[in-house]
């Protein structure tokens, strides 16, 4: 039996006008898919600022100044360590993705960027874990202050990432209706 050509005909709807879908909910092209990643980055940036404790009571002015300088140095150390750990996680993600998609050429780089954009909050938790391990293996002077700052960065990046995820769901629900 010979094959016949198949044709598709779009018939007009029986009721109402024909509609067009301009933006489907959940596609990877809409801007709202990365709100959780943007929220996580904003939370980490917010967590690295502020939150300083008052000086220990009963210290002389010189000792209070020295203590404040040590705490500031410990905060800077924790912040630098966190962002370096996040950079390491991003580089490792890119290298693994490029290795797995070696046949795709530069497309693998785009896939790596997409994975980093979508999975950034997980990478941030991994970076916090790496920084925590490093601080415990190579303890700096004022280790408790470093851990406090790292905890603040992690907490705010997690909470703001959740807020971004909620915003994504709200936008997707709005597009769906």
Secondary structure, 3 states (H helix, E strand, C coil): CCCCCCCCCCCCCCCCCCCCCCCCCCCCCCHHHHHHHHHHHHHHHHHCCCCCCCCCCCCCHHHHHHHHHHHHHHHHHHHHHHHHHHHHHHHHHHHHHHHHCHHHCCHHHHHHHHHHHHCHHHHHHHHHHHHHHHHHHCCCCCHHHHHHHHHHHHHHHHHHHHHHHHHHHHHHHHHHC
